């Protein structure tokens, strides 16, 4: 095998000693999260707002120290999420953690000498760790497969309160595939002993904050289903702020204003403060509704010890078509974020991706050539999803239509649960934007198509009241062959032509399968609790990229603003072995695409 042909494989050969393949593989993916986040300080009423030094990256989740001399925060300026601190006047910035894992959600001990924070460094799940601020040494506080979030140290130093989904089975939302977030309030001693749950299990209570006497915590609470209904900050409704006695577990409602309230705090004056996120109003509020700093881009407020100032982050989200570099757990892979469900052509020179038009009003299909402006080749008032290239790079297959389960705004904020789900069809367009045609028909939802390597067939999923599964269409005569008849989705045809990988619903879970194009050799590759999705082949057909929820939530679901904030990108061999995690953060990531190496692609054409 030549070095060029081996380029995709050598990085995986353990102990091979290969030296000819130094370049990293490029993988693009859709990332639903902020593209920039900056820290700001204002007076408690919102006046006098000014920014702290900006990194041009993501700075978020600030926490004021008990003495008021430091603000700890999370930043992705150096790659993965790590903890930093800075003085409130913007001086003295210091990095506190330096680990490729995800570190976030810091809270100070009463004397300011330690931080309790959330990290995945203990095996990929979100657990609590404690950091000595002076030495930067960290120790694990909690372990386990559930997620632990939003810790808060009691004023007397005796307890750390936190929220956790450790007792949750992560059920799916009503009529949906996204997972509800069942979360409880727990206590733990700073030495790791005495773990106990103090909230009633079955729904959601999160972000506990202590009362000054260390006898109670205040949390925001809602029904389990509302952790989906309120997830985007765009739904009308109302949750409750609850005061929970740590000795008895008795919970009483706290008087507060209307709307969806998050991340409460008890100020030194005894006043309750919180973040409100709903269509009526967004920003900081106090008591029964007195406003503070405003904006639906405002996140994670934290107050100075005397309550006169508040620090917070403002999120900017610009889903650009041109790929933007982001952190990768494996330096053999360069990861880039872009818009929806990207796909590379076989040459590796052209990237297809879809993006909503600014202000709504439809979706555009773009082709992006490196170093050149993106060019729109197809525009529609309904959705365009999941482009896939023909083997000769001359055509792109897409799903089009009003399949509203993928976009709240398309259904006026309501998502139908009928199988057809608004309707969709498979269309094909030339790479220059000409010749668009719909190739499927009927009442079913037909979408997520992939070309076979001969360019004469496509595989796609169909879903309706009477039938479902994968179908193979002969593009010459439009004849259709039934490949499967179960709840199957996201089919992708291997470049070698020997396998079709897809996602199958098994009970309430979604797993990766492969099957031969003739319907034989059905094989289940994953056996996880939760969701696998969004498959992509390596250019040599030996590896599969996919999205997985297997590492669980890393933060409370409502605080991220994405439908599936547990989504991470994984890699595995085509037989399901050698599974590796490539992303590790609290944002939603999906729709990976593997760029063919250009020199290798050229050699294969010769």
C-alpha positions in Angstrom: 0.0 0.0 0.0 1.4 3.4 -0.9 1.8 6.1 1.7 -1.0 8.1 0.2 -3.4 5.2 0.2 -2.4 4.3 3.7 -2.8 7.9 4.9 -6.3 7.3 6.4 -5.3 4.1 8.1 -1.9 4.6 9.6 -3.0 6.9 12.4 -5.0 4.0 13.8 -2.4 1.3 13.7 -1.2 1.0 17.3 2.5 0.5 17.5 3.0 0.5 13.8 5.8 3.0 13.9 4.5 4.6 10.7 6.2 7.8 9.9 4.9 8.8 6.4 1.5 10.0 7.5 1.8 13.1 9.7 -1.1 15.2 8.4 -4.3 15.2 10.5 -7.6 14.1 9.0 -10.2 16.9 8.8 -13.7 16.3 10.1 -16.4 18.9 9.9 -19.5 18.8 12.1 -22.6 20.7 13.1 -22.2 22.4 16.5 -25.2 23.9 18.2 -23.8 26.3 20.7 -22.4 29.8 20.9 -19.7 30.9 18.5 -18.6 33.5 20.9 -19.2 34.3 24.6 -17.9 37.3 26.5 -18.0 38.3 30.2 -19.6 41.5 31.4 -20.1 43.2 34.7 -22.9 45.7 35.6 -24.6 47.2 38.6 -27.3 44.9 40.0 -30.0 47.0 38.1 -28.2 46.6 34.8 -26.6 50.1 34.6 -23.0 50.6 34.0 -22.5 47.4 32.0 -18.9 46.9 30.7 -17.0 44.0 29.3 -14.1 42.2 30.8 -11.1 41.5 28.5 -12.3 39.4 25.6 -10.5 36.4 24.3 -12.3 36.1 21.0 -13.3 32.6 22.0 -15.9 31.4 24.6 -15.8 32.7 28.1 -18.8 31.7 30.3 -20.1 30.5 33.7 -18.5 33.2 35.9 -18.5 32.9 39.7 -17.6 35.7 42.1 -15.3 34.8 45.0 -16.6 35.3 48.6 -14.2 38.2 49.2 -15.1 39.8 45.9 -11.5 39.9 44.7 -11.7 37.2 42.0 -14.1 36.0 39.4 -13.6 32.4 38.3 -14.9 31.5 34.8 -14.7 28.9 32.0 -12.9 29.6 28.8 -12.2 27.7 25.6 -9.5 30.1 24.5 -6.8 27.4 24.6 -8.8 24.5 23.3 -10.9 22.5 25.7 -13.0 24.1 28.4 -10.7 25.1 31.3 -11.0 27.2 34.4 -9.5 30.7 34.7 -9.8 33.5 37.2 -9.6 37.3 36.8 -9.9 40.3 39.1 -13.2 42.3 38.6 -11.2 45.2 37.2 -10.0 43.0 34.4 -6.4 42.4 35.6 -4.5 39.4 36.8 -5.9 36.7 34.6 -4.7 33.3 35.6 -5.3 29.8 34.2 -6.3 27.4 36.9 -6.8 24.1 35.0 -5.0 22.6 32.0 -6.6 19.3 31.0 -7.9 18.0 27.7 -11.1 17.1 29.5 -14.1 19.4 30.0 -13.8 21.6 33.1 -16.6 24.0 34.0 -19.2 25.4 36.5 -16.8 26.5 39.2 -17.9 27.6 42.7 -15.6 28.9 45.5 -15.3 27.6 49.0 -16.2 30.1 51.7 -12.5 31.1 52.3 -11.8 31.3 48.5 -8.9 28.8 48.7 -10.7 26.0 46.8 -13.0 25.6 43.8 -15.5 22.8 43.3 -16.2 22.3 39.6 -17.5 19.9 37.0 -15.1 17.8 35.0 -15.1 14.8 32.6 -11.4 14.0 33.4 -12.4 10.9 35.5 -13.7 8.9 32.5 -15.8 11.1 30.4 -18.9 11.6 32.6 -19.6 14.9 34.3 -18.5 14.6 38.0 -17.5 17.0 40.7 -13.8 17.8 41.4 -12.2 20.1 43.9 -9.3 22.3 43.0 -6.7 23.9 45.3 -6.5 27.4 43.9 -2.9 28.0 45.1 -1.3 24.7 43.8 -3.7 24.0 41.0 -4.0 20.4 42.2 -7.4 18.7 41.7 -9.0 15.7 43.3 -12.2 13.8 42.4 -15.2 14.4 44.7 -17.9 12.3 43.0 -17.7 9.4 40.6 -20.3 7.3 38.6 -22.1 7.2 35.3 -24.7 9.9 36.1 -24.0 13.6 35.6 -23.3 16.0 38.5 -23.8 19.7 37.8 -23.9 23.2 39.3 -22.1 22.8 42.7 -22.5 25.3 45.4 -20.5 25.4 48.7 -22.4 26.2 51.9 -21.4 29.4 53.7 -20.3 27.3 56.8 -18.1 25.1 54.6 -19.7 21.9 55.7 -21.6 20.9 52.6 -21.5 21.1 48.8 -25.0 21.1 47.2 -25.3 20.1 43.5 -27.8 18.9 41.0 -27.5 15.4 39.5 -29.3 13.0 37.0 -27.6 10.0 38.6 -30.9 8.3 39.3 -32.5 9.1 35.9 -33.0 6.7 33.1 -33.0 9.7 30.7 -36.5 9.0 29.2 -37.4 10.5 25.9 -39.7 13.5 25.6 -43.3 12.9 24.7 -43.5 11.9 21.0 -39.9 12.7 20.6 -36.4 11.2 20.5 -34.7 13.9 22.6 -34.1 13.0 26.2 -35.8 14.6 29.2 -33.5 15.7 32.0 -34.6 14.3 35.4 -32.5 16.0 38.0 -32.4 16.0 41.8 -30.6 18.1 44.4 -27.9 16.3 46.4 -25.5 17.2 49.2 -22.0 15.9 49.8 -19.3 16.7 52.4 -16.1 18.4 50.9 -14.2 15.2 51.8 -16.6 13.1 49.6 -18.6 11.6 52.4 -22.3 11.9 53.4 -23.9 11.9 49.9 -27.7 12.3 50.2 -30.6 13.4 48.0 -32.8 16.1 49.5 -35.3 16.7 46.6 -38.2 14.4 45.6 -37.1 12.3 42.6 -39.1 12.2 39.3 -39.0 15.7 37.9 -36.3 18.4 37.8 -34.7 20.7 40.4 -31.4 22.4 39.6 -28.8 25.0 40.4 -29.0 24.9 44.2 -27.8 28.0 46.0 -27.5 28.3 49.8 -29.3 30.6 52.2 -26.9 32.6 54.5 -27.6 30.3 57.5 -26.5 27.1 55.5 -29.7 25.4 56.5 -31.5 25.5 53.1 -30.9 25.8 49.4 -33.0 27.5 46.7 -33.4 25.8 43.4 -35.5 26.1 40.2 -37.9 23.2 39.7 -40.3 22.0 37.0 -42.0 18.9 35.6 -39.8 16.4 33.7 -41.6 17.1 30.4 -40.9 20.8 30.8 -37.2 20.2 30.6 -37.9 19.7 26.9 -40.8 22.2 26.5 -38.6 25.1 28.0 -35.3 24.0 26.5 -34.9 26.7 23.9 -36.1 29.7 25.9 -38.9 30.3 23.4 -41.8 28.7 25.2 -44.4 30.3 27.4 -44.8 28.7 30.7 -43.8 29.0 34.3 -41.6 27.0 36.7 -41.1 27.5 40.4 -38.3 28.5 42.7 -38.3 26.2 45.8 -36.6 26.5 49.1 -35.5 23.0 50.4 -34.6 22.4 54.0 -31.4 20.2 54.0 -32.3 18.5 57.2 -35.9 17.5 56.5 -36.1 17.8 52.7 -39.3 19.9 53.1 -39.7 22.2 50.1 -41.7 25.4 50.0 -42.3 27.8 47.1 -40.3 31.1 47.0 -42.2 34.2 45.9 -40.9 35.2 42.5 -42.1 36.7 39.2 -43.7 34.9 36.3 -42.0 33.0 33.4 -39.4 30.4 33.1 -36.9 31.1 35.9 -33.4 29.6 36.1 -30.3 29.7 38.2 -31.6 31.4 41.4 -29.3 33.1 43.9 -29.9 34.3 47.4 -28.2 37.7 47.8 -26.6 39.0 51.1 -29.7 41.1 51.7 -31.9 37.9 51.6 -33.4 39.0 48.2 -33.9 36.3 45.6 -32.4 36.9 42.2 -32.7 34.7 39.1 -32.4 34.5 35.3 -35.6 34.5 33.3 -35.7 32.9 29.8 -39.0 33.0 28.0 -40.6 34.9 25.0 -42.1 37.6 27.3 -38.8 38.7 29.0 -35.2 37.5 29.3 -32.5 38.6 31.6 -31.9 39.1 35.4 -34.8 39.6 37.7 -35.3 40.1 41.4 -38.0 39.1 43.9 -41.4 39.2 42.3 -40.2 40.8 39.1 -37.9 43.8 39.5 -35.6 43.8 36.4 -31.8 43.8 36.2 -29.6 43.4 33.1 -31.6 42.4 30.1 -31.2 40.2 27.0 -32.0 36.8 25.7 -28.2 36.4 25.1 -27.5 36.7 28.8 -26.3 33.6 30.7 -25.1 32.5 34.1 -25.3 35.6 36.3 -23.2 35.6 39.6 -23.4 38.4 42.2 -20.7 40.2 44.1 -20.7 39.4 47.8 -22.5 42.6 48.7 -25.0 42.1 45.9 -24.3 45.5 44.2 -22.8 44.1 41.0 -23.4 41.1 38.8 -21.1 39.3 36.3 -22.5 37.3 33.4 -21.8 36.0 30.0 -23.4 37.1 26.7 -23.7 34.5 24.0 -23.3 35.2 20.3 -24.5 32.5 17.9 -23.6 32.7 14.2 -24.0 29.5 12.3 -21.6 30.1 9.5 -21.1 27.9 6.5 -17.3 28.3 6.4 -15.8 25.7 8.8 -14.3 27.1 12.1 -11.6 25.2 14.0 -12.5 23.7 17.3 -10.9 21.5 19.9 -10.2 17.8 19.3 -9.4 15.2 21.9 -7.2 13.4 19.4 -4.6 15.6 17.6 -4.7 13.1 14.6 -8.0 14.8 13.8 -8.7 18.4 13.0 -12.3 19.3 13.9 -14.2 22.1 12.4 -17.7 23.4 13.2 -20.1 24.5 10.5 -23.9 24.7 9.9 -26.3 21.8 9.5 -25.3 18.2 8.5 -22.3 18.9 6.2 -21.0 16.6 3.5 -17.8 16.5 1.5 -17.6 15.6 -2.2 -15.3 12.6 -3.1 -12.5 14.9 -4.1 -12.5 16.6 -0.7 -12.5 20.0 -2.4 -16.2 20.9 -2.0 -18.3 21.0 1.2 -22.1 21.0 1.0 -24.0 22.4 4.0 -27.4 23.9 4.8 -28.2 27.0 6.8 -31.3 29.0 7.7 -31.7 32.3 6.0 -31.1 35.3 8.4 -34.3 36.1 10.1 -36.0 32.9 9.0 -37.9 32.6 5.8 -36.4 29.4 4.5 -33.2 27.4 4.1 -30.3 27.5 1.7 -28.0 24.8 0.4 -24.5 26.0 0.1 -21.3 24.7 -1.5 -18.1 25.8 0.2 -14.8 25.7 -1.6 -11.8 26.3 0.8 -10.6 29.9 0.7 -13.7 31.1 -1.3 -17.0 32.5 -0.2 -19.8 30.0 0.2 -22.3 29.9 -2.8 -26.0 29.1 -2.4 -27.1 26.6 -5.0 -30.6 25.9 -3.8 -33.1 27.9 -1.7 -36.4 26.9 -0.4 -39.1 28.2 2.0 -39.2 24.8 3.7 -36.3 22.7 5.0 -33.3 21.4 3.2 -31.4 18.7 5.2 -28.6 16.2 4.9 -26.9 16.7 1.6 -25.0 13.9 0.1 -22.7 13.9 -3.0 -22.8 11.6 -6.0 -19.6 9.6 -6.6 -18.6 11.8 -9.5 -19.2 15.0 -7.5 -21.7 16.3 -10.1 -24.9 16.0 -8.1 -26.2 16.4 -4.5 -29.1 14.5 -3.0 -31.1 16.2 -0.2 -34.2 15.9 1.8 -36.7 18.8 1.3 -40.1 19.7 2.8 -42.0 20.6 5.9 -40.7 17.9 8.2 -41.2 20.1 11.2 -39.8 17.8 13.9 -36.4 19.3 13.0 -37.3 22.9 13.5 -39.6 24.5 16.1 -40.3 27.7 14.1 -41.6 25.7 11.1 -44.5 24.5 13.2 -45.1 27.6 15.2 -43.4 26.2 18.2 -45.3 23.0 18.2 -43.9 19.8 16.9 -46.3 17.2 15.5 -45.7 13.6 16.5 -47.3 11.9 13.5 -44.9 9.7 11.5 -45.1 11.8 8.3 -44.3 14.8 10.4 -45.2 17.5 7.9 -44.0 15.6 4.9 -40.6 15.4 3.1 -39.2 14.1 -0.2 -35.8 13.3 -1.6 -34.5 15.7 -4.2 -31.4 15.8 -6.4 -29.7 19.0 -7.7 -26.7 19.5 -9.8 -23.6 20.8 -8.0 -23.9 24.1 -9.9 -27.5 24.5 -8.7 -29.3 23.5 -11.9 -31.6 20.7 -12.6 -33.3 20.3 -9.3 -35.9 17.4 -9.2 -37.9 15.5 -6.7 -37.4 11.8 -7.0 -39.7 10.3 -4.3 -43.4 10.7 -3.8 -46.2 9.7 -1.6 -47.5 10.7 1.9 -44.6 9.3 3.8 -41.6 11.3 5.2 -38.8 10.5 2.7 -35.4 11.9 3.6 -31.8 11.3 4.6 -30.6 9.8 1.3 -27.2 8.6 0.3 -25.7 7.7 -3.1 -24.4 4.3 -3.8 -20.9 4.1 -5.2 -22.2 3.3 -8.7 -24.1 6.7 -8.8 -27.1 4.9 -10.1 -28.8 4.1 -6.8 -29.7 5.9 -3.6 -30.7 4.6 -0.2 -33.1 6.7 1.9 -35.4 6.4 4.9 -39.2 6.4 4.7 -41.6 6.9 7.6 -45.4 6.9 7.7 -48.5 5.5 9.3 -48.5 2.4 7.1 -44.8 1.6 6.4 -41.3 2.5 7.5 -37.7 1.5 6.9 -35.0 1.9 4.3 -35.5 1.9 0.6 -33.1 1.6 -2.3 -34.1 3.5 -5.5 -32.8 2.8 -9.0 -32.4 6.3 -10.4 -32.7 5.2 -14.0 -36.2 3.8 -13.7 -37.2 5.0 -10.2 -37.9 1.4 -9.1 -37.8 0.9 -5.4 -36.5 -2.1 -3.4 -37.5 -2.5 0.3 -34.3 -2.9 2.3 -35.7 -2.9 5.9 -39.2 -2.5 7.4 -38.4 -1.1 10.9 -37.8 2.3 12.5 -34.6 3.0 10.6 -32.9 6.3 9.8 -29.7 8.1 8.6 -28.6 5.5 6.1 -25.1 6.0 4.5 -23.7 3.9 1.8 -20.1 2.8 2.2 -17.6 4.1 -0.4 -16.7 0.5 -1.0 -20.4 -0.4 -1.8 -20.4 -3.4 0.5 -22.3 -2.0 3.5 -25.0 0.5 4.3 -24.8 1.8 7.9 -27.9 3.2 9.5 -29.6 4.0 12.9 -32.4 1.7 14.2 -34.7 2.4 17.1 -34.7 -0.5 19.5 -37.2 0.2 22.2 -36.5 3.7 23.4 -32.9 3.6 22.3 -31.2 4.2 18.9 -28.3 2.0 17.8 -25.9 1.8 14.8 -26.5 -1.1 12.4 -25.0 -2.2 9.1 -26.5 -4.3 6.4 -25.4 -5.4 2.9 -27.3 -3.7 0.0 -28.9 -7.0 -0.8 -30.5 -7.1 2.7 -28.2 -9.8 4.2 -25.7 -9.6 7.0 -27.7 -7.4 9.4 -25.3 -6.5 12.3 -25.8 -4.3 15.4 -22.7 -2.4 16.1 -23.6 -0.4 19.3 -25.5 -1.4 22.4 -25.8 1.8 24.4 -28.6 3.4 26.5 -29.7 6.5 24.7 -29.2 7.9 21.2 -26.8 7.2 18.4 -27.2 9.2 15.2 -25.7 11.0 12.2 -23.4 8.5 10.5 -20.5 9.2 8.2 -18.0 6.8 6.5 -14.3 7.3 6.3 -13.2 7.7 2.7 -11.7 4.2 2.7 -14.9 2.6 4.1 -13.1 1.2 7.2 -14.4 3.6 9.9 -17.6 5.2 10.9 -18.2 8.6 12.6 -21.3 9.0 14.6 -23.0 11.1 17.2 -23.8 9.6 20.6 -25.5 10.6 23.9 -23.6 7.8 25.8 -21.6 10.3 27.9 -24.8 12.0 29.1 -25.6 15.6 30.0 -22.7 17.8 31.2 -24.9 20.6 32.5 -28.5 21.2 33.2 -30.4 20.9 29.9 -32.1 24.3 29.9 -28.8 26.2 30.3 -27.4 25.2 27.0 -30.2 26.1 24.5 -29.7 23.1 22.2 -32.2 20.2 21.7 -29.6 17.5 22.4 -26.7 19.0 24.5 -25.4 15.5 25.2 -24.4 15.0 21.6 -20.7 14.1 21.1 -18.8 12.8 18.1 -17.3 9.3 18.2 -15.3 7.1 15.9 -15.3 3.3 15.5 -14.3 0.6 13.1 -16.9 -0.7 10.7 -17.3 -3.8 12.9 -18.0 -1.7 16.0 -14.6 -2.0 17.7 -12.0 0.6 18.7 -14.6 3.2 19.7 -13.0 6.6 20.4 -14.5 9.9 21.6 -13.4 13.0 19.6 -15.4 15.9 21.2 -15.9 16.6 24.9 -18.0 19.6 25.8 -21.5 20.6 26.9 -22.7 21.8 23.4 -24.6 19.7 20.9 -22.5 18.3 18.2 -23.7 16.1 15.3 -23.7 15.5 11.6 -20.0 14.7 11.1 -18.3 14.5 7.7 -14.9 13.2 6.9 -12.9 15.0 4.3 -11.1 12.8 1.7 -7.4 13.6 1.4 -7.1 15.5 -1.8 -3.9 13.8 -3.0 -5.3 10.4 -2.2 -8.6 11.2 -3.9 -6.8 12.3 -7.0 -4.7 9.1 -7.1 -7.8 6.9 -6.8 -9.2 8.6 -10.0 -6.2 7.7 -12.0 
